[in-house]
Amino acid sequence: MATIEVRELVRAYGPVRAVDGISFSVGDGEIFALLGPNGAGKTTTVEILEGHRTRDAGDVRVLGFDPATGGSAYRARIGVVLQSAGFEEEFTVHELVRLQTRLFPRGHDPGELITLAGLADKRDTRVKHLSGGQRRRLDLALGLAGAPELLFLDEPTTGFDPAARHHAWQLIAGLRELGTTILLTTHYLEEAQRLADRVAVMRDGRLIAEGPPERLRAGSDLPTVITFGLPPETPADRLPVLSAPPSMTVGRVRVESRDPLADTWRLTGWARDRGLDLPDLTVAPPTLEEVYLALTEGAAR
């Protein structure tokens, strides 16, 4: 069953169609990432789904509601984490989370939320004394205050250091395990690749690709990159014939392979027969970020 159903959605600003007839669905308990460059139409789409912006045409159903008319019954079942939010600076973390949970009919326990967001040691700290990353954690706690069935996450880990980002990823993955449906927008493509069951890429108001990250990567026309250190006194022209000509970069060989299995087999067999090592041999298929850049730059051209 789908938590979100969007059919032929249109939103225009004067002559510009910010959202130009897009259609997609998000299943129950799924993490769905909506990706695209600035101005692609992501924010307008998400604001329509949240019920904060009207549409010009198309059909939208979220949790069985039309967001434009769902009212408080709809808003009680969703959570929203904005890219930036304003806080009352004089509240402590606990006071603000407790206040937010009391606004919902089935609010979370404030203490559990604070711990879940990694702010237990800041429980009695006033908001004005929190760092940027701690404020983002507070954003996340407030978005979960009503135990939402559907959570909208807009750039949830902006300002996080690597350790905090991984903690947030674990939290988001844990919410999926509990059955929460999540619509994620992010410019961290590693984040989308790590978390999302499916991604959709927008450009100029339209969807230009959609599917699981692995399927988009496998279906791209991008090469797999094989790199390794060349053994001393071994010229590159003695390497076996590969599917693409090798290039040298700072003492390392790089091959943009169109047949990585065969090329890796040829290289390792060649090295074994000569008693050579291939230091730091890596075989790297295209990342979601590389696929995304190829899609959006190609659409721009």
LUMTI-771954 format. One record per residue: residue number from 1; residue in one letter; x, z, y of N, C-alpha, C in turn. Coordinates in steps of 0.2 Angstrom, whole numbers, m for minus. Example, Ala and Ser with C-alpha at 12.3 -4.5 7.8 and 13.67 -1.06 7.14 Angstrom:
<pts>
(pt 1; a; (66; 39; m28); (62; 39; m22); (66; 39; m16)) (pt 2; s; (64; 35; m11); (68; 36; m5); (64; 39; 0)) 
</pts>
This chain:
<pts>
(pt 1; m; (4; 0; m6); (0; 0; 0); (4; 0; 6)) (pt 2; a; (2; m3; 11); (6; m4; 18); (4; 1; 23)) (pt 3; t; (9; 4; 25); (8; 9; 31); (7; 5; 38)) (pt 4; i; (11; 0; 38); (11; m5; 44); (9; m12; 42)) (pt 5; e; (4; m15; 45); (2; m22; 44); (2; m25; 51)) (pt 6; v; (6; m30; 52); (6; m34; 59); (5; m41; 57)) (pt 7; r; (0; m44; 60); (m1; m51; 59); (m2; m55; 66)) (pt 8; e; (3; m60; 67); (2; m64; 73); (2; m61; 79)) (pt 9; l; (6; m56; 80); (7; m51; 86); (10; m55; 92)) (pt 10; v; (6; m55; 97); (8; m58; 104); (8; m53; 109)) (pt 11; r; (13; m53; 113); (13; m49; 120); (17; m53; 125)) (pt 12; a; (14; m55; 130); (17; m59; 135); (17; m56; 142)) (pt 13; y; (22; m57; 146); (23; m55; 153); (24; m61; 157)) (pt 14; g; (18; m63; 160); (18; m69; 164); (19; m75; 159)) (pt 15; p; (24; m79; 161); (25; m85; 156); (29; m83; 150)) (pt 16; v; (32; m77; 150); (37; m76; 145); (33; m72; 139)) (pt 17; r; (34; m75; 133); (31; m71; 127); (37; m67; 124)) (pt 18; a; (36; m60; 126); (41; m55; 123); (40; m55; 116)) (pt 19; v; (34; m55; 113); (33; m55; 106); (29; m61; 105)) (pt 20; d; (31; m66; 100); (28; m72; 100); (26; m74; 93)) (pt 21; g; (20; m70; 91); (17; m72; 85); (20; m69; 79)) (pt 22; i; (23; m63; 79); (27; m61; 73); (22; m57; 68)) (pt 23; s; (24; m58; 62); (20; m54; 56); (25; m51; 51)) (pt 24; f; (23; m45; 50); (27; m41; 45); (23; m35; 42)) (pt 25; s; (25; m32; 37); (22; m26; 34); (28; m21; 32)) (pt 26; v; (26; m15; 32); (30; m9; 30); (26; m5; 25)) (pt 27; g; (29; m4; 19); (26; m1; 14); (27; 7; 14)) (pt 28; d; (22; 10; 11); (22; 18; 11); (29; 20; 9)) (pt 29; g; (32; 25; 12); (38; 28; 10); (45; 24; 11)) (pt 30; e; (44; 18; 15); (49; 13; 16); (53; 15; 22)) (pt 31; i; (59; 13; 22); (63; 13; 29); (64; 6; 30)) (pt 32; f; (61; 4; 36); (61; m3; 39); (65; m3; 45)) (pt 33; a; (70; m7; 46); (74; m8; 52); (72; m14; 55)) (pt 34; l; (71; m13; 62); (69; m19; 66); (75; m20; 71)) (pt 35; l; (79; m26; 70); (85; m27; 73); (85; m33; 78)) (pt 36; g; (89; m33; 83); (89; m39; 87); (93; m37; 94)) (pt 37; p; (95; m42; 97); (99; m40; 103); (94; m38; 109)) (pt 38; n; (97; m35; 114); (93; m33; 120); (89; m39; 122)) (pt 39; g; (82; m38; 123); (78; m43; 126); (74; m47; 120)) (pt 40; a; (76; m45; 114); (73; m48; 108); (65; m47; 107)) (pt 41; g; (63; m42; 110); (56; m40; 109); (55; m34; 104)) (pt 42; k; (60; m31; 102); (59; m25; 98); (55; m19; 101)) (pt 43; t; (57; m17; 107); (54; m12; 111); (47; m13; 112)) (pt 44; t; (45; m19; 114); (38; m20; 115); (34; m20; 109)) (pt 45; t; (37; m22; 103); (34; m22; 97); (33; m15; 95)) (pt 46; v; (38; m11; 95); (37; m4; 93); (32; 0; 98)) (pt 47; e; (32; m1; 104); (28; 2; 108); (20; 0; 107)) (pt 48; i; (19; m6; 105); (12; m8; 103); (10; m4; 96)) (pt 49; l; (15; m3; 92); (14; 0; 85); (12; 8; 87)) (pt 50; e; (16; 11; 92); (15; 18; 94); (9; 19; 98)) (pt 51; g; (6; 13; 100); (0; 14; 104); (1; 15; 112)) (pt 52; h; (7; 14; 114); (9; 15; 121); (8; 8; 125)) (pt 53; r; (7; 3; 121); (7; m4; 125); (2; m8; 122)) (pt 54; t; (m2; m12; 126); (m7; m16; 123); (m4; m23; 121)) (pt 55; r; (m8; m26; 116); (m6; m33; 114); (m11; m38; 117)) (pt 56; d; (m8; m44; 117); (m13; m50; 120); (m16; m53; 114)) (pt 57; a; (m13; m53; 108); (m17; m56; 102); (m14; m54; 96)) (pt 58; g; (m17; m55; 90); (m15; m53; 84); (m18; m46; 81)) (pt 59; d; (m17; m45; 75); (m20; m39; 72); (m14; m34; 70)) (pt 60; v; (m16; m28; 72); (m11; m22; 70); (m15; m17; 67)) (pt 61; r; (m12; m14; 61); (m15; m8; 58); (m9; m4; 56)) (pt 62; v; (m10; 2; 58); (m5; 7; 56); (m8; 14; 54)) (pt 63; l; (m6; 15; 47); (m10; 21; 44); (m17; 20; 44)) (pt 64; g; (m20; 14; 44); (m27; 12; 44); (m30; 12; 51)) (pt 65; f; (m26; 13; 56); (m29; 14; 63); (m26; 7; 67)) (pt 66; d; (m30; 5; 72); (m28; 1; 77); (m25; 6; 82)) (pt 67; p; (m18; 5; 83); (m15; 10; 88); (m18; 10; 95)) (pt 68; a; (m21; 4; 97); (m23; 4; 104); (m29; 8; 105)) (pt 69; t; (m33; 10; 99); (m39; 14; 100); (m39; 20; 95)) (pt 70; g; (m33; 21; 92); (m33; 27; 87); (m34; 34; 90)) (pt 71; g; (m31; 35; 96); (m32; 41; 100); (m28; 47; 96)) (pt 72; s; (m31; 53; 97); (m27; 59; 95); (m27; 59; 87)) (pt 73; a; (m32; 56; 84); (m32; 57; 77); (m26; 52; 74)) (pt 74; y; (m24; 47; 77); (m18; 43; 75); (m12; 46; 77)) (pt 75; r; (m11; 49; 84); (m5; 52; 86); (m3; 58; 82)) (pt 76; a; (m8; 61; 79); (m6; 67; 75); (m3; 66; 69)) (pt 77; r; (m3; 59; 67); (0; 57; 60); (7; 54; 61)) (pt 78; i; (9; 53; 67); (15; 49; 68); (20; 54; 72)) (pt 79; g; (27; 52; 71); (32; 55; 75); (36; 50; 79)) (pt 80; v; (38; 52; 85); (42; 47; 89); (48; 50; 91)) (pt 81; v; (54; 47; 90); (60; 49; 93); (63; 43; 97)) (pt 82; l; (62; 44; 104); (64; 39; 109); (72; 39; 109)) (pt 83; q; (74; 33; 112); (81; 32; 113); (84; 37; 118)) (pt 84; s; (80; 39; 123); (82; 45; 127); (75; 49; 129)) (pt 85; a; (76; 55; 130); (70; 59; 131); (71; 64; 136)) (pt 86; g; (66; 67; 140); (68; 72; 145); (65; 79; 142)) (pt 87; f; (69; 84; 143); (67; 91; 141); (67; 95; 147)) (pt 88; e; (63; 101; 146); (63; 106; 151); (70; 110; 150)) (pt 89; e; (74; 110; 154); (81; 112; 153); (81; 120; 152)) (pt 90; e; (77; 123; 155); (77; 131; 154); (75; 134; 148)) (pt 91; f; (71; 129; 144); (69; 132; 137); (75; 133; 132)) (pt 92; t; (75; 137; 128); (79; 137; 122); (77; 132; 117)) (pt 93; v; (82; 131; 112); (80; 126; 107); (74; 129; 103)) (pt 94; h; (74; 135; 101); (68; 138; 97); (62; 137; 101)) (pt 95; e; (62; 139; 108); (56; 139; 112); (53; 132; 112)) (pt 96; l; (57; 127; 113); (55; 120; 114); (52; 118; 107)) (pt 97; v; (56; 119; 102); (53; 117; 95); (47; 120; 93)) (pt 98; r; (46; 127; 95); (40; 130; 93); (34; 128; 97)) (pt 99; l; (35; 126; 103); (30; 124; 108); (28; 117; 105)) (pt 100; q; (32; 113; 103); (30; 106; 100); (26; 107; 94)) (pt 101; t; (28; 111; 89); (25; 111; 83); (18; 114; 84)) (pt 102; r; (17; 118; 89); (10; 121; 90); (5; 115; 93)) (pt 103; l; (8; 110; 95); (3; 104; 97); (0; 100; 92)) (pt 104; f; (2; 101; 86); (0; 97; 80); (m4; 102; 75)) (pt 105; p; (m9; 99; 72); (m13; 102; 67); (m10; 105; 61)) (pt 106; r; (m4; 101; 59); (0; 103; 53); (7; 104; 55)) (pt 107; g; (9; 107; 60); (16; 107; 62); (21; 111; 57)) (pt 108; h; (27; 108; 58); (32; 111; 54); (34; 118; 56)) (pt 109; d; (37; 122; 52); (40; 129; 54); (46; 127; 58)) (pt 110; p; (46; 130; 64); (51; 129; 69); (58; 130; 67)) (pt 111; g; (59; 136; 63); (65; 138; 60); (68; 133; 55)) (pt 112; e; (63; 130; 51); (66; 125; 46); (68; 119; 50)) (pt 113; l; (64; 117; 55); (66; 111; 58); (72; 111; 62)) (pt 114; i; (74; 117; 65); (80; 118; 68); (86; 118; 63)) (pt 115; t; (85; 121; 58); (90; 121; 53); (91; 114; 50)) (pt 116; l; (86; 110; 49); (86; 103; 46); (90; 99; 51)) (pt 117; a; (89; 100; 57); (92; 96; 62); (99; 98; 64)) (pt 118; g; (102; 103; 60); (109; 105; 61); (110; 109; 68)) (pt 119; l; (105; 112; 70); (105; 116; 76); (104; 124; 75)) (pt 120; a; (105; 126; 69); (104; 133; 68); (108; 138; 72)) (pt 121; d; (114; 135; 74); (119; 140; 78); (117; 139; 85)) (pt 122; k; (113; 134; 87); (111; 133; 94); (104; 136; 95)) (pt 123; r; (101; 140; 91); (94; 141; 91); (92; 145; 98)) (pt 124; d; (96; 149; 100); (94; 153; 106); (98; 150; 113)) (pt 125; t; (101; 144; 112); (104; 141; 117); (99; 137; 122)) (pt 126; r; (100; 137; 128); (96; 134; 133); (98; 126; 132)) (pt 127; v; (93; 122; 133); (94; 115; 132); (99; 112; 137)) (pt 128; k; (99; 115; 143); (104; 112; 148); (111; 113; 146)) (pt 129; h; (112; 118; 141); (119; 119; 139); (121; 115; 132)) (pt 130; l; (116; 110; 130); (118; 106; 124); (122; 100; 126)) (pt 131; s; (126; 98; 121); (130; 92; 122); (125; 86; 121)) (pt 132; g; (127; 80; 122); (123; 74; 121); (121; 73; 114)) (pt 133; g; (126; 74; 109); (124; 74; 102); (119; 79; 100)) (pt 134; q; (120; 85; 102); (115; 91; 101); (108; 89; 103)) (pt 135; r; (108; 86; 109); (101; 84; 112); (98; 79; 107)) (pt 136; r; (102; 74; 105); (99; 69; 100); (96; 73; 94)) (pt 137; r; (100; 78; 91); (97; 82; 86); (91; 85; 88)) (pt 138; l; (90; 88; 94); (84; 91; 96); (79; 86; 96)) (pt 139; d; (80; 79; 99); (75; 74; 99); (72; 73; 92)) (pt 140; l; (77; 73; 87); (75; 72; 80); (70; 78; 78)) (pt 141; a; (72; 84; 79); (68; 89; 77); (61; 89; 80)) (pt 142; l; (61; 87; 87); (54; 87; 90); (50; 81; 87)) (pt 143; g; (53; 75; 85); (50; 70; 82); (46; 72; 76)) (pt 144; l; (49; 77; 72); (47; 79; 66); (42; 85; 66)) (pt 145; a; (41; 87; 72); (37; 93; 73); (30; 93; 70)) (pt 146; g; (27; 87; 70); (20; 87; 67); (20; 85; 60)) (pt 147; a; (25; 85; 56); (26; 83; 49); (23; 76; 48)) (pt 148; p; (26; 71; 52); (22; 65; 52); (23; 61; 46)) (pt 149; e; (18; 57; 45); (18; 52; 39); (22; 46; 41)) (pt 150; l; (22; 44; 47); (26; 39; 49); (30; 41; 55)) (pt 151; l; (37; 39; 55); (42; 41; 60); (45; 35; 63)) (pt 152; f; (44; 35; 70); (48; 29; 73); (54; 32; 76)) (pt 153; l; (60; 29; 74); (66; 31; 76); (70; 26; 80)) (pt 154; d; (71; 27; 87); (74; 22; 91); (81; 24; 93)) (pt 155; e; (86; 21; 90); (93; 23; 91); (94; 30; 89)) (pt 156; p; (93; 33; 83); (93; 40; 82); (100; 43; 83)) (pt 157; t; (105; 39; 82); (112; 43; 81); (116; 41; 87)) (pt 158; t; (113; 38; 93); (117; 37; 99); (120; 43; 101)) (pt 159; g; (127; 43; 102); (130; 49; 105); (133; 54; 99)) (pt 160; f; (132; 52; 93); (134; 56; 88); (141; 55; 86)) (pt 161; d; (145; 60; 84); (152; 59; 81); (151; 57; 74)) (pt 162; p; (156; 54; 71); (155; 52; 64); (152; 57; 59)) (pt 163; a; (154; 63; 59); (151; 68; 55); (144; 70; 56)) (pt 164; a; (142; 70; 63); (135; 71; 64); (131; 65; 62)) (pt 165; r; (134; 59; 63); (130; 53; 61); (128; 53; 53)) (pt 166; h; (133; 55; 49); (132; 55; 42); (127; 61; 40)) (pt 167; h; (127; 66; 44); (122; 71; 43); (115; 69; 44)) (pt 168; a; (115; 65; 50); (108; 62; 52); (106; 57; 46)) (pt 169; w; (111; 53; 44); (109; 48; 39); (106; 52; 32)) (pt 170; q; (109; 57; 31); (107; 61; 25); (100; 64; 26)) (pt 171; l; (99; 66; 32); (92; 69; 34); (87; 63; 34)) (pt 172; i; (88; 58; 36); (84; 52; 36); (82; 50; 29)) (pt 173; a; (87; 49; 25); (86; 47; 18); (82; 53; 14)) (pt 174; g; (83; 59; 16); (79; 64; 13); (72; 64; 15)) (pt 175; l; (70; 62; 21); (63; 61; 23); (60; 55; 19)) (pt 176; r; (64; 50; 18); (61; 45; 13); (59; 48; 6)) (pt 177; e; (64; 52; 4); (62; 55; m3); (56; 59; m3)) (pt 178; l; (54; 62; 3); (48; 66; 4); (42; 62; 5)) (pt 179; g; (43; 55; 6); (37; 50; 6); (36; 48; 13)) (pt 180; t; (40; 50; 18); (39; 48; 25); (41; 41; 26)) (pt 181; t; (37; 37; 29); (38; 30; 31); (42; 30; 38)) (pt 182; i; (47; 26; 38); (52; 26; 44); (52; 19; 47)) (pt 183; l; (51; 18; 53); (53; 12; 57); (59; 13; 61)) (pt 184; l; (64; 10; 60); (71; 12; 63); (73; 6; 67)) (pt 185; t; (75; 7; 74); (78; 2; 78); (85; 5; 79)) (pt 186; t; (90; 1; 78); (97; 3; 79); (102; m3; 81)) (pt 187; h; (107; m2; 85); (112; m6; 86); (118; m5; 81)) (pt 188; y; (118; 0; 77); (123; 2; 72); (121; m2; 66)) (pt 189; l; (124; m8; 65); (122; m11; 59); (124; m8; 52)) (pt 190; e; (129; m4; 52); (131; 0; 46); (125; 5; 45)) (pt 191; e; (122; 8; 50); (117; 12; 49); (111; 9; 46)) (pt 192; a; (109; 3; 48); (104; m1; 45); (105; m3; 38)) (pt 193; q; (112; m5; 36); (114; m7; 30); (113; m1; 25)) (pt 194; r; (115; 5; 28); (115; 11; 24); (108; 14; 22)) (pt 195; l; (104; 13; 27); (97; 17; 26); (92; 13; 24)) (pt 196; a; (91; 6; 27); (85; 3; 27); (84; m1; 20)) (pt 197; d; (78; 0; 17); (75; m4; 12); (75; m11; 13)) (pt 198; r; (72; m13; 19); (72; m20; 22); (73; m20; 29)) (pt 199; v; (76; m25; 32); (77; m26; 39); (74; m33; 41)) (pt 200; a; (72; m33; 47); (69; m39; 51); (73; m40; 57)) (pt 201; v; (75; m46; 58); (80; m48; 64); (75; m52; 69)) (pt 202; m; (75; m49; 75); (71; m53; 80); (76; m56; 85)) (pt 203; r; (73; m62; 88); (77; m65; 93); (72; m69; 97)) (pt 204; d; (72; m68; 104); (67; m71; 108); (60; m71; 106)) (pt 205; g; (58; m65; 104); (51; m63; 102); (49; m65; 96)) (pt 206; r; (54; m68; 92); (52; m70; 85); (56; m67; 80)) (pt 207; l; (53; m67; 74); (57; m65; 68); (61; m71; 65)) (pt 208; i; (67; m70; 64); (71; m75; 62); (74; m74; 55)) (pt 209; a; (73; m68; 52); (75; m66; 45); (72; m60; 44)) (pt 210; e; (71; m59; 37); (68; m53; 35); (69; m52; 27)) (pt 211; g; (71; m46; 25); (72; m44; 18); (77; m38; 17)) (pt 212; p; (78; m37; 11); (83; m31; 10); (90; m33; 12)) (pt 213; p; (94; m28; 15); (100; m30; 17); (104; m34; 12)) (pt 214; e; (104; m32; 6); (108; m35; 1); (106; m42; 0)) (pt 215; r; (100; m44; 0); (98; m51; m1); (100; m55; 5)) (pt 216; l; (99; m52; 11); (101; m56; 17); (109; m57; 17)) (pt 217; r; (113; m52; 15); (120; m53; 14); (122; m59; 9)) (pt 218; a; (118; m58; 3); (120; m63; m3); (117; m70; m1)) (pt 219; g; (112; m70; 3); (109; m77; 5); (112; m80; 11)) (pt 220; s; (117; m77; 14); (121; m80; 20); (126; m85; 18)) (pt 221; d; (128; m89; 22); (133; m94; 21); (140; m92; 23)) (pt 222; l; (140; m85; 24); (147; m83; 26); (151; m81; 20)) (pt 223; p; (158; m82; 21); (163; m81; 15); (164; m74; 14)) (pt 224; t; (166; m73; 7); (169; m66; 6); (176; m67; 8)) (pt 225; v; (179; m61; 11); (186; m61; 13); (190; m57; 8)) (pt 226; i; (195; m60; 6); (200; m57; 1); (207; m56; 5)) (pt 227; t; (209; m50; 5); (215; m49; 9); (220; m45; 4)) (pt 228; f; (226; m46; 5); (231; m42; 2); (238; m43; 5)) (pt 229; g; (243; m38; 4); (250; m39; 6); (254; m43; 1)) (pt 230; l; (257; m48; 4); (261; m52; 0); (268; m49; m2)) (pt 231; p; (270; m49; m8); (276; m46; m10); (282; m49; m6)) (pt 232; p; (287; m45; m5); (293; m47; m2); (296; m53; m5)) (pt 233; e; (299; m57; 0); (302; m63; m3); (298; m68; m7)) (pt 234; t; (291; m68; m6); (287; m72; m9); (283; m76; m4)) (pt 235; p; (285; m83; m3); (281; m87; 2); (274; m88; 1)) (pt 236; a; (270; m89; 6); (263; m90; 5); (262; m96; 1)) (pt 237; d; (266; m101; 2); (265; m108; m1); (266; m108; m9)) (pt 238; r; (268; m102; m12); (269; m101; m19); (262; m98; m22)) (pt 239; l; (258; m96; m18); (251; m94; m21); (248; m99; m25)) (pt 240; p; (243; m97; m29); (239; m102; m33); (234; m106; m29)) (pt 241; v; (232; m111; m31); (227; m115; m27); (220; m111; m27)) (pt 242; l; (218; m110; m21); (212; m106; m21); (206; m110; m18)) (pt 243; s; (200; m107; m17); (194; m111; m15); (195; m112; m7)) (pt 244; a; (199; m109; m4); (200; m110; 3); (208; m109; 5)) (pt 245; p; (211; m112; 10); (218; m111; 11); (219; m104; 14)) (pt 246; p; (224; m100; 12); (226; m94; 14); (229; m94; 21)) (pt 247; s; (228; m89; 25); (231; m88; 31); (235; m81; 31)) (pt 248; m; (240; m81; 35); (244; m75; 36); (242; m71; 43)) (pt 249; t; (241; m65; 42); (240; m61; 48); (244; m54; 47)) (pt 250; v; (249; m53; 51); (253; m47; 52); (255; m45; 45)) (pt 251; g; (258; m49; 41); (261; m48; 35); (256; m47; 29)) (pt 252; r; (249; m49; 31); (244; m49; 25); (241; m56; 25)) (pt 253; v; (239; m58; 18); (236; m64; 17); (229; m63; 17)) (pt 254; r; (225; m68; 20); (218; m68; 21); (215; m74; 18)) (pt 255; v; (210; m74; 14); (207; m80; 11); (200; m79; 12)) (pt 256; e; (197; m84; 16); (189; m84; 17); (186; m88; 11)) (pt 257; s; (185; m84; 6); (183; m87; m1); (176; m89; m2)) (pt 258; r; (175; m95; m5); (168; m97; m6); (167; m96; m14)) (pt 259; d; (172; m94; m17); (171; m92; m25); (175; m86; m26)) (pt 260; p; (173; m80; m24); (178; m74; m24); (179; m72; m31)) (pt 261; l; (175; m73; m36); (176; m71; m43); (182; m75; m45)) (pt 262; a; (182; m82; m45); (187; m86; m47); (193; m85; m43)) (pt 263; d; (193; m84; m37); (199; m83; m33); (203; m77; m35)) (pt 264; t; (199; m71; m36); (202; m65; m37); (205; m65; m44)) (pt 265; w; (202; m69; m49); (205; m70; m56); (211; m74; m55)) (pt 266; r; (211; m79; m51); (217; m83; m51); (223; m79; m48)) (pt 267; l; (221; m75; m42); (227; m71; m39); (230; m66; m43)) (pt 268; t; (225; m62; m47); (228; m57; m51); (231; m59; m57)) (pt 269; g; (229; m65; m60); (233; m68; m65); (239; m71; m63)) (pt 270; w; (240; m74; m57); (246; m76; m55); (251; m70; m54)) (pt 271; a; (249; m65; m51); (253; m59; m49); (255; m56; m56)) (pt 272; r; (251; m55; m61); (253; m52; m67); (258; m56; m71)) (pt 273; d; (257; m63; m71); (262; m67; m75); (269; m67; m72)) (pt 274; r; (269; m65; m65); (276; m65; m62); (278; m57; m61)) (pt 275; g; (274; m53; m63); (276; m46; m63); (276; m43; m56)) (pt 276; l; (272; m46; m52); (271; m44; m44); (265; m40; m43)) (pt 277; d; (265; m36; m38); (260; m32; m35); (256; m35; m30)) (pt 278; l; (250; m34; m29); (246; m37; m23); (244; m30; m19)) (pt 279; p; (248; m28; m14); (247; m21; m11); (240; m22; m7)) (pt 280; d; (236; m17; m8); (230; m16; m4); (225; m22; m5)) (pt 281; l; (225; m24; m11); (220; m30; m12); (213; m28; m11)) (pt 282; t; (209; m31; m6); (202; m30; m5); (198; m36; m6)) (pt 283; v; (192; m35; m8); (188; m41; m9); (181; m39; m5)) (pt 284; a; (180; m42; 1); (175; m39; 6); (169; m44; 7)) (pt 285; p; (164; m43; 4); (158; m48; 5); (156; m47; 12)) (pt 286; p; (152; m52; 15); (150; m51; 22); (146; m45; 23)) (pt 287; t; (147; m42; 28); (143; m36; 30); (136; m38; 33)) (pt 288; l; (132; m33; 34); (125; m35; 37); (127; m36; 45)) (pt 289; e; (132; m33; 48); (133; m34; 55); (136; m42; 55)) (pt 290; e; (140; m44; 51); (142; m51; 51); (136; m56; 50)) (pt 291; v; (132; m54; 46); (126; m59; 45); (121; m59; 51)) (pt 292; y; (120; m53; 54); (116; m52; 60); (119; m56; 66)) (pt 293; l; (126; m56; 67); (129; m59; 72); (128; m67; 71)) (pt 294; a; (129; m69; 65); (128; m76; 63); (121; m78; 64)) (pt 295; l; (116; m74; 63); (109; m76; 64); (107; m76; 71)) (pt 296; t; (109; m71; 75); (107; m71; 82); (111; m76; 86)) (pt 297; e; (117; m76; 85); (121; m81; 89); (119; m88; 87)) (pt 298; g; (117; m90; 81); (115; m96; 79); (108; m98; 82)) (pt 299; a; (104; m93; 83); (97; m94; 86); (98; m95; 93)) (pt 300; a; (103; m91; 96); (104; m92; 104); (107; m99; 105)) (pt 301; r; (111; m102; 101); (113; m109; 102); (108; m114; 101)) 
</pts>
